[in-house]
Structure formats: C-alpha cells, structure tokens
Amino acid sequence: MNLKKILIMGMGNILLSDEGVGVRAIEYMERQALPENVDLLDGGTGGFTLLPEIMKYDEVILIDATLDDHPPGTIRVIKPRFAADFPKAMSTHDIGLKDLIESASIMGKLPPLHLIVVTIPGFQPMDMDLSPEIQKVLPEVYQTALNILGKINQ
C-alpha cells in the first residue's frame, strides 16, 4: 500500500504567547510518535513562501490559533476549501495564510486541508510561553492530528 505524503504544519507568532500554539504544537509533536509518511513544519507567520512546500504533499493538516466564542483551549477541526472557510484569527499571518490557500486553490494545486484550530483568549501578551490553559491542550491537539491521520491512511 502506497501511503499518502502528509504535512502537519503549525502556524503562529511565538512572540505573542498563545498565538503561537500551532508552532508549539509542532514542537510537541517532534517528541511524539508519528507515521513515517508524515512531515512536520513550523510555518511561523509565513504566507506565500509556504505555497511550494504545501504543494509537495497529498494532504495537509494545519494547526492554528483562533478567536471565537468558544472557551480558551477548545479544539475544533475544519475542512476549509476557501479562505472564507477559515475562522477569525488575530494576527497578520492570518491574511497570509488565507492568501496562500486562495492562490493554491485558484492554481488547482491545493491538497485536501484539515485545519485544527485552538481557541485562545482575545488578549495576548508579549510572551514566548503558552499560557497554562493552552499548554495543557497540546496532547489533545496531537491526538486530534493522529485521528485525522488515521482517517487519511485508511
């Protein structure tokens, strides 16, 4: 059986505490077991520069922070097809990510996306550490990614 090539990419600004949850999730996953057909990437706050990287994969799992009406630490999975399908985020990388997705979609080269979003509080201090309430959900983000991988690799 030929396994799909899958990318798990975390997005976020690690200088703004919980806004960096996607990047911190990748750091957490680097210390965990993952299938051999999976690559991890710290996408930081990048936008268009990530397009060639995303297009190398059969499927992509994105991890990012979101601002919504859910309690902080809530994890949801969204299957975005267009930029408008993305939840509200707080930072400039949100615009770059949406543009990236739109560009790949228009070019017909957008692999199937699975977006894991973690609700964060509205105010984020200049701090390189996650808050305790967001730090404690990293194992659940990892498990959510494993669940998605299990469905992809069936």
C-alpha positions in Angstrom: 0.0 0.0 0.0 1.4 3.4 -1.0 0.8 5.9 1.8 0.0 9.5 1.0 2.6 12.1 1.8 1.2 14.2 4.6 2.4 17.5 6.1 1.4 18.8 9.5 2.2 22.5 9.7 1.8 24.7 12.7 1.1 28.4 12.2 1.6 31.3 14.7 3.6 34.0 16.2 5.6 32.6 19.1 6.2 36.1 20.4 2.5 36.6 21.3 2.0 33.7 23.8 -1.0 31.6 22.8 -1.0 33.0 19.3 2.0 30.6 18.7 0.0 27.5 19.6 0.4 26.0 16.1 4.2 26.3 16.2 4.3 25.0 19.8 2.1 22.0 18.8 4.7 21.1 16.1 7.5 21.3 18.7 5.4 19.0 20.9 4.8 16.5 18.1 8.5 16.4 17.3 8.9 14.5 20.5 6.0 12.1 19.8 5.5 9.0 17.6 4.1 9.8 14.1 3.7 7.6 11.0 6.7 7.6 8.6 4.7 9.3 5.8 4.2 12.4 7.9 6.5 15.5 7.9 6.3 18.4 10.4 6.8 22.0 9.6 6.9 25.2 11.6 5.1 27.6 9.3 5.6 30.5 11.7 3.8 33.6 10.3 4.7 32.7 6.7 2.3 33.2 3.8 3.1 32.8 0.1 6.6 31.4 0.8 4.9 28.3 2.1 3.0 27.6 -1.2 5.7 25.4 -2.8 6.0 23.5 0.4 2.3 22.8 0.7 2.0 21.7 -2.9 4.5 18.9 -2.4 2.0 16.9 -0.2 -1.0 14.8 -0.9 -2.8 16.2 2.2 -2.0 18.9 4.8 -3.0 19.3 8.4 -2.7 22.9 9.6 -2.7 23.9 13.2 -3.5 27.5 14.2 -5.0 29.7 16.9 -8.4 31.2 16.5 -10.5 33.9 18.2 -14.1 32.7 18.5 -16.9 32.3 21.0 -15.6 29.0 22.4 -13.8 28.8 25.7 -10.0 29.1 25.5 -8.5 25.7 24.8 -11.4 24.4 22.7 -10.1 22.4 19.8 -12.1 22.1 16.5 -11.4 20.5 13.1 -12.4 22.4 10.0 -12.1 21.3 6.4 -11.5 24.6 4.6 -11.8 24.8 0.8 -11.6 28.6 0.5 -10.1 31.4 2.5 -13.6 32.4 3.8 -13.9 29.0 5.4 -11.1 29.9 7.9 -12.2 31.1 11.4 -11.2 34.5 12.6 -7.6 34.8 13.8 -5.9 37.7 15.4 -2.7 38.4 13.6 -1.2 39.3 10.3 -0.3 35.8 9.4 -4.0 35.1 9.1 -4.1 37.2 5.9 -1.0 35.5 4.5 -2.5 32.0 5.2 -5.8 32.9 3.6 -4.0 34.3 0.5 -1.8 31.2 0.4 -4.9 28.9 0.4 -6.7 31.1 -2.2 -3.7 31.0 -4.5 -3.2 27.2 -4.3 -6.9 26.8 -4.8 -7.0 29.0 -7.9 -4.0 27.2 -9.3 -5.8 23.9 -8.8 -2.9 22.6 -6.7 -4.5 22.8 -3.2 -4.2 19.4 -1.5 -7.0 18.4 0.9 -6.7 20.5 4.0 -7.6 19.7 7.6 -7.4 22.7 9.9 -7.1 22.1 13.6 -8.0 25.4 15.4 -7.4 26.1 19.1 -9.4 28.9 20.7 -7.3 31.4 22.5 -8.1 34.4 24.7 -8.5 37.7 22.9 -5.6 39.5 24.6 -2.2 38.1 24.0 0.8 39.5 25.9 4.3 39.7 24.5 5.5 36.4 25.9 7.2 33.4 24.3 5.5 30.9 26.6 2.0 29.5 26.1 -0.5 30.1 29.0 -1.1 27.1 31.2 -4.6 26.6 29.8 -3.3 26.4 26.2 -0.2 24.5 27.1 -2.3 21.7 28.6 -4.2 21.0 25.4 -1.1 20.2 23.3 -1.5 16.4 23.9 -5.1 16.8 22.7 -4.0 18.6 19.6 -1.5 15.8 18.9 -4.3 13.2 19.4 -6.6 15.2 17.1 -3.9 15.1 14.4 -3.4 11.3 15.0 -7.2 10.8 14.5 -7.1 12.7 11.2 -4.0 10.7 10.1 -5.8 7.5 10.9 -8.7 8.5 8.5 -6.3 9.6 5.8 -4.2 6.4 6.0 -7.1 4.0 5.8 
